[in-house]
């Protein structure tokens, strides 16, 4: 009889484990978002890799290590020799990376941008991992939000000359911030960076780089009039030096919502 009660309790506990949602640290959830029970997380880890290699805050809208190619991205390759290529020689977490080759003349740019319909004007995060094959002029993490009448714009820029980081400010132009310079390694080591913005308040929130965090206090996003249809865009944009075809690789691309 005792063994029957033990079995019943085990079955009950297993049922609770299956049906009860796993609540992340940044509760509450987005309206109508899907919850997953604990038993789903093992498969999630197997598919996406360890969660400790990226910032766990926010609800994930997109996690991509380019298993399925780059057809879902807007790709810009500007200038002679510019290209956006899916490669498998130097990668981060998955079997592929995106190699951005800047043009040697003209705009000298290569970009990977993701556009989507906005869920709401809220806090969003944009995270990438990247490997510096060579130096160049600059790269930026960018985030845009359009509501049909106004465009909000966030940019975090890195200048290779001097190793200077800066953010794009409300009045136009850039303001320098104190963050470490990046290494251009002889071995394939990927940096990671995450930009968090609040489109409901029109503010920068924070910027994460490797093991460091830079917080913003009441720093406004760049806001301009715009009649573009409502939407959002997140992108990694690279500009090379004149006369060169500099390269950089993106290893993963993550968009989150409901950031704390």
N, C-alpha and C positions, 0 to 999 in steps of 0.2 A: 504494500500500500504506500509505504514511504517513497519507494522508487517511482511510483506513478506521480506523486506530488512533485518530486524533483524534476521529472520529465516535463510536467505541465508548466512549471516555472521557467524551465529552459526555453520551451516553445514560446511562452509569453514574452520573455525578454528578447528573443530573436525577432518576434513579430514587431515589438516596439522599435528595435533597431532598424528594421526594414522600413517602417512607416513614418518614423519621426524624422523631420528634416534636420539637416546639419546647419546650424545657424552661424554665419560668419561674424567676425568681430564688428563689422560696420552695419549691423541691423539698424533701422528697418530696411526692407527691400524696395526695389522699384515697383510701382503698381503693375499688377498682372505678371510679374516675373515668375519664372518657373523654379520650384524648389526641388532639390534632389536628396534622396535618403542616403544614409551613411554607406550603404552597400554599393552605391554608384561611384564613390570616390576612388576606390581601388582601380577601377577601369579608367577613370579620368586621369589618375596619376600615370597609369601605364601609357595612355595615349599622349599626354601632354608633357610628361616628365615631372621632375620634382618641383613642388610649388615654391621651394626656397630660392630658386634662381630668378624669381621676379617678385615684385611688390604685390602682396596679397590683398591690399586694400581696394575697395571698389568691387562692383559686380561686373564680371567679364562680358563684354559684348562681342569681342573678337580676339581670339588667340591664334596666331598664324605663324608657322615656321616653314611655310611655302611648300608643304606636301603636295598641294593641288595646283601649283603654279602661281602665276601672278596675273591671271586674266581678270581678277576682280579689282585691280588697281589701275588708277590713271598713271601712265608712265610718260615722263618727259625726258627726252634726250636731245639736247640743244648744242650745236656746234659740231665741227668736223671731228669724226671719230667717237662722238658721244653714243652711249648705249645703256640699256637697262637689260641685264641678262640674268636668267636663272642658272646658277652654277652649283657644283657639288664638290669642288676641290678643297675649299676652306669654308667650313660651316660652324654653326653654334650648337643648338640643341637638336636640330633635325638634320635630315640628309641634304638639304638644300639651303642656299642663301641667295640673296639678290645682290649682284655686283653692279654698282653704279659707276659708269665711266663718264667723266665730264668731257665736254668738247674742248678742243685746243684753241678755238676762236669763237667769235660771236658771243652768245650768252654764257658759254662754257658751263653748262649745267646738266645734271642728271637727277631726276626726282622720282619718288615713289609715293603716291598720294591715294588715300582711301576716302571716298565720298559716300554719304548715306543720309537718309531722311532723318531729321532730328526726332528724338523721343520726347524731350522736354528741355527747356533752358535750365540746366542743372550743373552739378559738378562732374566733370569728365576727366579721365586720365588717358594719356597717350604714352606708351612705353616702347622702346626699341632696344635691341642689342646691335652693336656695330663694331666692325674691325677696320682699322686704318691700314689699308695696303700701302698707302703713300700719303704725303701731305697734299695740300691743295690750298685754296684761298679760304673757304669757309664751308660749314654745313649748319643746317637749322632744323630743329623740331618745330613744326607749325601746327596750329589749330585754328579753325575758322567756324563761325556760327552765323547763319543768316536767318532772319525771321520774316523776310519780305520787305522790310523797310530799313533795317539796320544790319550792318556787318560788324561782328566782333572778331578781333584778330589777336592771336598770341604767337610770339616767336621767341625761341631761345637759340641764340647764335653762338657758334664757336669759330673764332679766327685763328688759323694755324700760326700766323705770324704773331709772336708774343704769347700764344696760348691763352687768349682772352675770351671769357664768356660774357654775354650781355643779353638783355631782354628788350623787346620792342615795346616802346612806351606809348601812352595815350596821345601825346602830342606829335608822334612821329620820331624817328631816330631811335638810337639804342642807348641804354644805360648799362655800364659795366657792373659785373658782380664778381665777387671773389670766390672762385672755384679752382680746383687743381687743373693744371695743364695735362693734356693727354699724351700718352706714349704712342709712337709708331713702332710697333714691335717687329722683331725678326721672326718671332713665333706667333702663331695665330691665337691671340688672346682678345676676346670680345669685351668691350665696355658695354654697360647698359645705362640708359637714361630714361627718366619718366617726367613728363610735364603734366601738372594738374591745374586745371582752370575752372572757374565758376562762371558759367555763362548766364546764370540767373542774376548774379550780382555784378557781372562785368569785371571780374578780378582775377589776377594770378593768385594761386594758392600755394604751390610749392614746386620745387624742382629737385629730383633725385639723380645723383650721378655716382655710380658704383656704390661705395659705402658711405657717401655723404649726402646730406639733405640741406637744401637752401630754402628757407621759408620767406614768403612775401607778406608784408603787412600793408593792407589798403593800397595795393598797386593796381591801377586800372589797366584793363586791356585796351588796345587800340580800337576805337569805335568810329565808324563812318556810315554815312547814309548809303544804302544799297537797295535796289529794287529786285535783286536776285531772288529766285524762289527759295523758300525755307529749306535749309539743309545744313549739314556739318561736313567738315573735311579735316583729316589729320594726315600729316605728311612728313617725310624725311627728304630734305633737299640739299644737294651737294653742288658746290661750285669749285672748279679746278683752277689751276694757274694758267696763264696765257702761254700758248705754245706747248702745252703738255696734255696728256690724256690721263689725268690722275684718277685713282680708283678708291672706292670704299665699299664695304659689304654690310648689308643688313641681314642679321640672323633671325630675328623674330620681330613681330609687329603685334602689339596688344592695345586694345581700346577698352576702357572701363567706364562705368557710369556709377552714380550714387557714391562718389568718393567722400570720405569723412572730412 
